[in-house]
Amino acid sequence: MRTQSTDTDPVIERIQVAGLRRLTPTQRFQMANRLTRSVFTLSWGNFRRKHAHLGEREAALLWVRLLYGDDLAERVSAYLEHMEHQEDQKGQKHRSTG
């Protein structure tokens, strides 16, 4: 087996790969899912520290823009504005009838 990592001893790498091969597909998926969630959480935390001056919404929209592009960020922003407008209308209707 050709080594995949330059910073891991080949003996250790073979042990790691053997261990991964013993896992069921469900276990491998769960491991990958946990790793993905951990990386996302760490990345978001670092992003928020670097952009602490932004409010939660502004930071989330910038995050979407950086990860997924301008088009999706604009669509998410428009959707949020639409939902806020609907909530405002519901609140006004409730206040006028209550």
C-alpha positions as CSV (number, residue, x, y, z in Angstrom):
1,M,0.0,0.0,0.0
2,R,1.3,3.4,-1.0
3,T,1.3,5.9,2.0
4,Q,-1.3,8.7,1.8
5,S,0.3,10.9,4.4
6,T,3.8,12.4,4.6
7,D,3.6,13.1,8.3
8,T,2.4,9.7,9.5
9,D,4.7,6.7,9.9
10,P,3.7,4.0,7.3
11,V,3.2,1.4,10.1
12,I,0.8,3.7,11.9
13,E,-1.0,4.5,8.7
14,R,-1.6,0.8,7.9
15,I,-3.0,0.3,11.4
16,Q,-5.3,3.3,10.9
17,V,-6.5,2.1,7.5
18,A,-7.1,-1.4,8.8
19,G,-9.2,0.1,11.6
20,L,-11.3,2.1,9.2
21,R,-11.8,-0.9,7.0
22,R,-13.3,-2.8,10.0
23,L,-16.0,-0.1,10.4
24,T,-19.4,-0.6,8.9
25,P,-20.6,1.9,6.3
26,T,-22.8,3.4,8.9
27,Q,-19.9,3.9,11.3
28,R,-17.8,5.5,8.6
29,F,-20.6,7.8,7.7
30,Q,-21.1,8.8,11.4
31,M,-17.4,9.4,11.8
32,A,-17.3,11.6,8.7
33,N,-20.4,13.4,9.8
34,R,-18.9,14.2,13.3
35,L,-15.7,15.4,11.6
36,T,-17.6,17.6,9.2
37,R,-19.7,19.1,12.1
38,S,-16.6,19.7,14.2
39,V,-14.8,21.5,11.3
40,F,-17.8,23.6,10.6
41,T,-18.2,24.6,14.3
42,L,-14.6,25.5,14.6
43,S,-14.6,27.4,11.3
44,W,-17.8,29.3,12.2
45,G,-16.4,30.2,15.7
46,N,-13.2,31.5,14.1
47,F,-15.1,33.5,11.5
48,R,-17.3,35.1,14.2
49,R,-14.2,36.1,16.2
50,K,-12.7,37.7,13.1
51,H,-16.0,39.5,12.3
52,A,-17.2,40.2,15.9
53,H,-18.3,43.7,14.7
54,L,-21.0,42.2,12.6
55,G,-24.5,41.2,13.9
56,E,-25.5,37.6,13.7
57,R,-27.5,38.1,10.5
58,E,-24.8,40.1,8.7
59,A,-22.2,37.5,9.7
60,A,-24.4,34.6,8.5
61,L,-25.0,36.3,5.1
62,L,-21.3,37.1,4.7
63,W,-20.5,33.4,5.6
64,V,-23.0,32.2,2.9
65,R,-21.5,34.7,0.4
66,L,-18.0,33.4,1.1
67,L,-18.9,29.7,1.0
68,Y,-21.6,29.6,-1.7
69,G,-21.3,32.8,-3.7
70,D,-23.2,36.0,-4.3
71,D,-26.2,34.5,-5.9
72,L,-27.2,32.3,-3.0
73,A,-26.4,35.0,-0.5
74,E,-28.7,37.4,-2.3
75,R,-31.4,34.9,-2.4
76,V,-31.1,34.1,1.3
77,S,-31.1,37.8,2.1
78,A,-34.3,38.3,0.1
79,Y,-35.9,35.3,1.7
80,L,-35.1,36.6,5.2
81,E,-36.5,40.1,4.4
82,H,-39.6,38.5,3.0
83,M,-40.1,36.4,6.1
84,E,-39.5,39.4,8.4
85,H,-42.1,41.4,6.4
86,Q,-44.6,38.6,6.8
87,E,-43.9,38.4,10.6
88,D,-44.4,42.2,10.8
89,Q,-47.7,41.9,9.0
90,K,-48.9,39.2,11.3
91,G,-47.9,41.2,14.4
92,Q,-49.8,44.3,13.1
93,K,-52.9,42.2,12.3
94,H,-52.7,40.6,15.8
95,R,-52.4,44.0,17.5
96,S,-55.2,45.5,15.5
97,T,-57.6,42.6,16.4
98,G,-56.5,42.1,19.9
